[in-house]
Amino acid sequence: MTGPAADAAQPPGLHTVDWRDLTAFRIVAEELSFARAGRRLSLSGPAVSRRVRRLEQRCRVELLHRTTRYRSLTLPGHRLLEAVHRIDDHWWQLLRVTTAPVRSRNPQPALASIPTDLRLTTYTYAFGRLLRALSARWPATTVRTVPFDYDGSVRDLLADRVRFVIGYELPHAPIPELDHVEHQTLLREPVWVAMGADHRLAGTPDDALDLAGLRDEAWITHPEPRLRELLEQTCRDAGFTPRVRHVTADISAMRSLTASGAAITLAAPTVPPRGEIVVRPFVGMPVRRLYLAWNGAHVGPRTAGAFHDFFCDFYRREVEESAPDYWRYIRRRRAAFPTVSGEPGTPDSPSVRSRDEHIWRAGVTDTALFGAVAQTLSFARAAALTGVSGPTLSRRVARLERQLDTRLLQRSTHGMALTSSGHDVLAVSERIRGEWARAWATIATG
């Protein structure tokens, strides 16, 4: 078979379709009005109409019956709408997987949902306050703690040496993926720079500090190789190599060196200032993922959800009480901190408008392209499959990583590999691609 009919039977790659056209069509189908759809998308009615018309031309089929009084869907329009809704849901699932935590369905979890003998590993410096909060929340529970180890703590879950791990994952060093070990994001915490209160840049407004202005400073780093690598890579991204003068794991020593003006260091934004130290955000700051991990063979989802809710509430109260600059930073960026900002409307239960805005900006077509890259682990081979150049593919994947606020590919001189989030995105990408192919088949034959 040749000609237009044959072309219509072959589904075009989803990356060749403007997802905003599909979103405009979905909202028109829900509202049956270009004007009302335009209000939801902050566009004019004619602009929405042009997007739908362009989609019809791409699909080579009429999706809407148009009259002077109302709009209605054609049969192909109904079929496409069902597919778009399913793809929307897959995209929303992807947002939940990469940005949203496990949530307890019970807003007031029963005290008995936490084991009476709790073995816990946590990274947090506010260790004593966390233990006091745990005792206040679950007074019948005896808490035993184990020091946090970047790789080993997750493996301790398999050996049942601990029940929960509250840890952090750096962008360049994903935690191990192990059978039965489940983990969910608590929040994505930016990494700031700590300096003495008298430092010349201590009063720089949020997001205005250029790390390059600190190229001549002495730096402190932790002996943990991953943390030193984080410092070095962050500084390289800013155009310089840090002059590391002090290496210590002692928090008191770090604080003393920083307060005296002898050196500066990367630090969590939760560090209490106490007058002699300030922590400041900077342009291009990295983000680390705080996570809760547990062994699914020993801990159920209700227990995990209860513990997740407890920690997020503890984190919020700690920041609000002890780190006022960071709390103001969070409150100005509520959407980036849904679990601790105190605001409703997380990606699990968005308002209609927030969902429209998320979907309008959705990287669905970027997700489709990422699927090709993830399957081949090569931009060149993915370019041959998609017809999109390697540099463009690299930019599209980077854009998707920024939108999802997570690293999907681990790049090195030896090649590339998928991160844990990359595997999640690949699975969703495959489901989206399947939905699109099935939708195109029904439209082409309908």
C-alpha positions as CSV (number, residue, x, y, z in Angstrom):
1,M,0.0,0.0,0.0
2,T,1.3,3.5,-0.9
3,G,0.0,7.0,-0.7
4,P,-1.8,8.9,2.1
5,A,-3.6,5.9,3.4
6,A,-0.4,4.0,4.0
7,D,1.2,7.1,5.6
8,A,-1.8,7.4,7.9
9,A,-1.5,3.8,9.0
10,Q,2.0,4.4,10.2
11,P,2.0,6.2,13.6
12,P,4.4,9.2,13.6
13,G,6.7,9.4,16.5
14,L,5.1,11.2,19.4
15,H,8.1,13.5,19.5
16,T,7.0,14.9,16.1
17,V,3.7,16.1,17.6
18,D,3.5,19.3,19.7
19,W,2.1,18.1,23.0
20,R,0.6,21.5,23.6
21,D,-1.6,20.9,20.6
22,L,-2.8,17.6,22.1
23,T,-3.4,19.4,25.5
24,A,-5.4,22.2,23.8
25,F,-7.5,19.5,22.1
26,R,-8.1,17.8,25.4
27,I,-9.3,20.9,27.1
28,V,-11.5,22.0,24.2
29,A,-13.0,18.5,24.3
30,E,-13.7,19.0,28.1
31,E,-15.0,22.5,27.7
32,L,-16.5,22.2,24.2
33,S,-15.6,25.8,23.8
34,F,-12.5,27.4,22.4
35,A,-13.0,30.5,24.6
36,R,-13.3,28.6,27.9
37,A,-10.4,26.4,26.9
38,G,-8.4,29.5,26.2
39,R,-9.1,30.9,29.6
40,R,-7.8,27.7,31.2
41,L,-4.6,27.9,29.1
42,S,-4.2,31.7,29.2
43,L,-4.6,31.8,25.5
44,S,-7.1,33.4,23.2
45,G,-9.9,31.3,21.7
46,P,-8.5,31.7,18.1
47,A,-5.0,30.6,19.3
48,V,-6.6,27.4,20.8
49,S,-8.5,26.8,17.6
50,R,-5.4,27.1,15.5
51,R,-3.7,24.5,17.7
52,V,-6.5,22.0,17.3
53,R,-6.7,22.6,13.5
54,R,-2.9,22.0,13.3
55,L,-3.4,18.7,15.2
56,E,-6.2,17.7,12.8
57,Q,-3.9,18.3,9.8
58,R,-1.2,16.3,11.5
59,C,-3.6,13.4,12.2
60,R,-5.3,13.8,8.8
61,V,-8.7,13.5,10.4
62,E,-11.4,15.7,11.7
63,L,-11.5,15.6,15.5
64,L,-14.3,18.2,16.1
65,H,-17.6,18.9,14.6
66,R,-17.9,22.6,14.4
67,T,-21.1,24.6,14.1
68,T,-21.8,28.2,15.0
69,R,-23.5,27.2,18.3
70,Y,-21.4,24.3,19.7
71,R,-18.6,21.9,19.3
72,S,-18.7,18.1,19.5
73,L,-16.2,15.3,19.1
74,T,-16.0,13.1,16.1
75,L,-15.5,9.4,16.6
76,P,-11.7,9.7,15.9
77,G,-11.8,12.7,18.3
78,H,-13.3,10.5,21.1
79,R,-10.7,7.9,20.5
80,L,-7.9,10.4,20.6
81,L,-9.3,12.0,23.7
82,E,-9.3,8.7,25.6
83,A,-5.6,8.2,24.6
84,V,-4.6,11.7,25.6
85,H,-6.3,11.2,29.0
86,R,-4.3,8.0,29.5
87,I,-1.1,9.7,28.4
88,D,-1.8,12.6,30.8
89,D,-2.2,10.1,33.6
90,H,1.1,8.4,32.7
91,W,2.8,11.8,32.8
92,W,1.2,12.5,36.1
93,Q,2.4,9.2,37.4
94,L,5.8,10.1,36.2
95,L,5.7,13.3,38.3
96,R,4.6,11.3,41.3
97,V,7.4,8.7,40.8
98,T,10.1,11.4,40.5
99,T,8.8,14.1,42.8
100,A,6.2,12.9,45.2
101,P,6.4,10.8,48.3
102,V,4.5,7.9,49.7
103,R,1.5,9.4,51.5
104,S,-0.4,7.8,54.3
105,R,-4.1,7.4,53.5
106,N,-4.9,7.8,57.2
107,P,-4.4,11.5,58.1
108,Q,-3.9,10.4,61.7
109,P,-2.0,7.1,61.6
110,A,-2.6,4.8,64.5
111,L,0.3,4.7,67.0
112,A,0.5,0.9,66.6
113,S,1.4,1.4,62.9
114,I,5.1,2.0,64.0
115,P,7.1,-1.0,65.4
116,T,7.7,-0.8,69.2
117,D,11.3,-1.6,68.5
118,L,12.4,0.7,65.8
119,R,15.9,0.5,64.3
120,L,16.7,3.6,62.3
121,T,19.5,5.1,60.2
122,T,19.4,8.8,59.5
123,Y,21.7,11.4,58.0
124,T,20.3,14.4,59.8
125,Y,22.5,16.6,61.9
126,A,19.4,17.3,64.1
127,F,19.6,13.8,65.4
128,G,18.8,14.5,69.0
129,R,15.7,16.6,68.2
130,L,14.5,13.9,65.8
131,L,14.7,11.3,68.5
132,R,12.8,13.5,70.9
133,A,10.1,14.1,68.3
134,L,9.9,10.3,67.6
135,S,9.4,9.6,71.4
136,A,6.8,12.3,71.6
137,R,4.9,10.9,68.6
138,W,5.2,7.2,69.5
139,P,6.0,7.0,73.2
140,A,5.7,3.2,73.3
141,T,8.5,2.9,70.7
142,T,12.1,2.2,71.6
143,V,14.4,3.7,69.0
144,R,17.8,2.3,68.2
145,T,20.1,4.1,65.7
146,V,22.8,3.1,63.3
147,P,25.2,5.6,61.6
148,F,24.3,6.5,58.1
149,D,26.4,5.0,55.3
150,Y,25.8,6.1,51.7
151,D,25.7,2.6,50.2
152,G,25.7,0.4,53.3
153,S,22.6,1.7,55.0
154,V,20.4,0.6,52.1
155,R,21.9,-2.9,52.2
156,D,21.3,-3.0,56.0
157,L,17.6,-3.1,55.1
158,L,18.0,-6.4,53.4
159,A,19.8,-7.9,56.4
160,D,17.0,-6.5,58.6
161,R,19.6,-4.6,60.7
162,V,17.4,-1.5,60.4
163,R,13.8,-0.9,59.5
164,F,14.0,2.6,58.0
165,V,16.7,4.7,56.4
166,I,16.4,8.4,56.1
167,G,19.2,9.3,53.7
168,Y,20.3,11.5,50.9
169,E,21.2,10.8,47.3
170,L,23.6,13.1,45.4
171,P,22.9,13.9,41.7
172,H,26.1,12.1,40.5
173,A,25.8,9.0,42.8
174,P,22.5,7.1,42.8
175,I,21.9,4.8,45.7
176,P,21.9,1.0,45.0
177,E,18.8,-0.6,43.6
178,L,18.1,-3.8,45.6
179,D,15.3,-6.3,45.5
180,H,12.6,-5.7,48.1
181,V,14.1,-2.3,49.1
182,E,11.6,0.5,48.4
183,H,12.4,4.1,48.6
184,Q,10.5,7.3,48.1
185,T,11.4,11.0,47.9
186,L,10.9,13.0,51.0
187,L,11.9,16.3,49.3
188,R,14.6,17.7,47.0
189,E,16.9,19.8,49.1
190,P,19.2,22.4,47.6
191,V,22.8,22.6,48.6
192,W,23.9,26.1,49.7
193,V,27.2,27.6,50.6
194,A,28.1,28.4,54.2
195,M,30.3,31.4,55.1
196,G,31.1,33.6,58.0
197,A,28.5,36.2,58.9
198,D,31.1,39.0,58.1
199,H,31.9,37.6,54.7
200,R,31.7,40.2,51.9
201,L,29.0,38.2,50.1
202,A,27.0,37.2,53.2
203,G,24.2,39.6,52.4
204,T,23.7,38.6,48.7
205,P,20.0,38.3,47.9
206,D,18.5,34.8,47.1
207,D,19.6,33.3,43.8
208,A,21.9,36.2,43.1
209,L,25.2,34.8,44.5
210,D,27.6,33.7,41.7
211,L,29.8,30.9,42.9
212,A,32.6,32.2,40.6
213,G,32.9,35.1,43.0
214,L,34.3,32.6,45.5
215,R,37.0,31.2,43.3
216,D,39.8,32.7,45.5
217,E,38.4,31.4,48.8
218,A,39.8,28.5,50.8
219,W,37.3,25.6,51.0
220,I,36.4,22.9,53.5
221,T,35.3,19.5,52.3
222,H,34.2,16.3,53.9
223,P,36.4,13.2,53.5
224,E,33.6,11.2,52.0
225,P,34.6,10.9,48.3
226,R,31.1,11.6,46.9
227,L,30.8,14.9,48.9
228,R,34.3,16.0,47.7
229,E,33.3,15.2,44.2
230,L,30.1,17.2,44.6
231,L,32.2,20.3,45.7
232,E,34.7,19.9,42.9
233,Q,32.0,19.4,40.2
234,T,29.9,22.3,41.5
235,C,32.9,24.6,41.3
236,R,34.0,23.3,37.9
237,D,30.5,24.1,36.6
238,A,31.1,27.6,37.9
239,G,34.4,27.8,36.0
240,F,37.1,27.1,38.6
241,T,38.8,24.5,40.7
242,P,38.2,24.9,44.5
243,R,41.3,25.4,46.7
244,V,40.5,22.8,49.3
245,R,42.5,23.7,52.5
246,H,40.7,21.6,55.1
247,V,39.2,18.1,55.1
248,T,37.2,17.1,58.1
249,A,34.1,15.1,59.1
250,D,33.8,17.0,62.3
251,I,30.8,19.4,62.2
252,S,32.1,21.5,65.0
253,A,35.4,22.0,63.2
254,M,33.6,22.9,60.0
255,R,31.5,25.5,61.9
256,S,34.6,26.9,63.7
257,L,36.6,27.3,60.5
258,T,33.6,28.8,58.6
259,A,32.7,31.2,61.5
260,S,36.3,32.5,61.8
261,G,36.4,33.3,58.1
262,A,39.2,30.8,57.4
263,A,37.2,28.9,54.8
264,I,33.8,28.3,53.3
265,T,32.0,25.1,52.5
266,L,28.9,23.6,50.8
267,A,26.2,23.0,53.4
268,A,22.6,22.0,53.9
269,P,20.3,25.0,54.0
270,T,19.0,23.7,57.3
271,V,22.2,24.6,59.2
272,P,21.1,27.0,62.0
273,P,22.9,30.4,61.5
274,R,23.4,31.2,65.2
275,G,24.8,34.6,64.4
276,E,28.3,33.6,63.3
277,I,27.5,31.7,60.1
278,V,25.2,32.3,57.1
279,V,24.2,29.8,54.4
280,R,23.3,31.3,51.1
281,P,21.7,29.9,47.8
282,F,23.7,30.4,44.7
283,V,23.3,30.3,40.9
284,G,23.5,26.7,39.7
285,M,23.3,25.1,43.1
286,P,23.0,21.3,43.1
287,V,20.1,19.5,44.6
288,R,20.2,16.3,46.7
289,R,17.2,14.0,47.1
290,L,16.2,13.2,50.7
291,Y,14.6,9.8,50.7
292,L,12.9,7.3,53.0
293,A,13.9,3.6,52.3
294,W,12.5,0.4,53.8
295,N,12.3,-3.3,53.2
296,G,8.9,-4.0,51.6
297,A,9.1,-7.6,53.0
298,H,9.1,-6.2,56.6
299,V,7.3,-2.8,56.4
300,G,3.9,-2.2,54.9
301,P,2.9,0.9,52.9
302,R,0.7,2.2,55.8
303,T,3.7,2.2,58.2
304,A,6.0,3.7,55.6
305,G,3.4,6.4,54.9
306,A,3.0,7.2,58.6
307,F,6.7,7.5,59.0
308,H,7.0,9.6,55.9
309,D,4.4,12.0,57.1
310,F,6.1,12.3,60.5
311,F,9.5,13.1,59.0
312,C,8.2,15.8,56.6
313,D,6.3,17.5,59.5
314,F,9.5,17.3,61.6
315,Y,11.5,18.8,58.8
316,R,9.1,21.6,58.2
317,R,9.0,22.5,61.9
318,E,12.8,22.4,62.1
319,V,13.2,24.7,59.2
320,E,10.5,27.1,60.3
321,E,12.0,27.4,63.8
322,S,15.8,27.1,63.1
323,A,16.5,28.2,59.5
324,P,14.4,31.4,58.8
325,D,16.2,32.2,55.6
326,Y,15.6,28.8,54.2
327,W,11.9,28.8,55.3
328,R,11.4,32.1,53.4
329,Y,13.1,30.5,50.4
330,I,10.7,27.5,50.6
331,R,7.6,29.7,51.0
332,R,8.5,31.6,47.9
333,R,8.8,28.3,45.9
334,R,6.0,26.2,47.3
335,A,5.5,24.1,44.2
336,A,9.1,22.9,44.5
337,F,8.6,21.8,48.2
338,P,5.1,20.2,48.2
339,T,5.7,18.0,51.2
340,V,7.0,20.6,53.6
341,S,5.7,24.0,52.4
342,G,2.4,23.5,54.3
343,E,0.5,24.0,51.0
344,P,-2.2,21.7,49.5
345,G,-2.1,20.7,45.9
346,T,0.8,18.3,45.7
347,P,1.1,16.3,42.4
348,D,-1.1,13.6,44.0
349,S,-4.1,15.9,44.1
350,P,-3.7,19.0,42.0
351,S,-6.2,21.6,41.3
352,V,-7.6,21.7,37.8
353,R,-5.6,24.8,36.9
354,S,-2.4,23.5,38.4
355,R,-2.8,20.3,36.5
356,D,-3.5,22.2,33.3
357,E,-0.3,24.2,33.8
358,H,1.8,21.1,34.6
359,I,0.4,19.2,31.6
360,W,0.8,22.3,29.3
361,R,4.5,22.3,30.2
362,A,4.8,18.6,30.2
363,G,7.8,17.0,28.7
364,V,5.8,14.2,27.1
365,T,7.5,14.5,23.8
366,D,10.9,14.8,25.5
367,T,9.9,11.6,27.4
368,A,9.3,9.8,24.2
369,L,12.8,10.9,22.9
370,F,14.3,9.9,26.2
371,G,12.9,6.4,25.7
372,A,15.0,6.0,22.5
373,V,18.1,7.3,24.2
374,A,17.5,5.0,27.2
375,Q,17.1,1.9,25.0
376,T,20.2,2.5,23.0
377,L,22.3,4.3,25.7
378,S,23.7,6.3,22.8
379,F,22.7,9.7,21.4
380,A,24.0,8.7,18.0
381,R,22.0,5.5,17.8
382,A,18.9,7.2,19.1
383,A,19.4,9.9,16.5
384,A,19.3,7.2,13.8
385,L,16.0,5.8,15.3
386,T,14.2,9.1,15.7
387,G,15.6,11.3,13.0
388,V,16.5,13.9,15.6
389,S,20.2,15.0,15.8
390,G,22.3,13.8,18.7
391,P,22.9,17.4,20.1
392,T,19.2,18.1,20.0
393,L,18.5,14.8,21.8
394,S,21.0,15.7,24.5
395,R,19.3,19.1,25.0
396,R,15.9,17.5,25.1
397,V,17.0,15.0,27.7
398,A,18.6,17.8,29.8
399,R,15.4,19.8,29.6
400,L,13.4,16.8,30.8
401,E,15.8,16.3,33.7
402,R,15.3,19.9,34.7
403,Q,11.6,19.6,34.5
404,L,11.5,16.5,36.6
405,D,14.3,17.9,38.9
406,T,16.2,14.6,38.7
407,R,19.1,13.1,36.9
408,L,18.0,10.4,34.4
409,L,21.4,9.5,32.8
410,Q,24.7,8.9,34.5
411,R,27.3,10.1,32.0
412,S,31.0,9.3,32.1
413,T,34.0,8.8,29.8
414,H,33.0,5.1,29.6
415,G,29.5,5.8,28.3
416,M,26.2,6.3,30.0
417,A,23.9,4.4,32.3
418,L,20.3,4.9,33.6
419,T,19.8,6.2,37.1
420,S,17.0,4.8,39.2
421,S,14.8,7.7,38.1
422,G,15.9,7.0,34.5
423,H,14.5,3.5,34.8
424,D,11.2,4.9,36.1
425,V,11.0,7.3,33.2
426,L,11.8,4.6,30.6
427,A,9.0,2.5,31.9
428,V,6.5,5.4,31.7
429,S,7.9,6.3,28.2
430,E,7.2,2.8,27.0
431,R,3.6,3.0,28.3
432,I,3.1,6.4,26.6
433,R,4.5,5.2,23.3
434,G,2.1,2.2,23.4
435,E,-0.9,4.4,24.1
436,W,0.1,6.7,21.2
437,A,0.5,3.7,18.8
438,R,-2.8,2.2,19.8
439,A,-4.6,5.6,19.5
440,W,-3.1,6.2,16.0
441,A,-4.2,2.7,14.9
442,T,-7.8,3.3,16.0
443,I,-7.9,6.8,14.4
444,A,-6.4,5.6,11.1
445,T,-8.9,2.7,10.9
446,G,-11.9,4.6,12.2
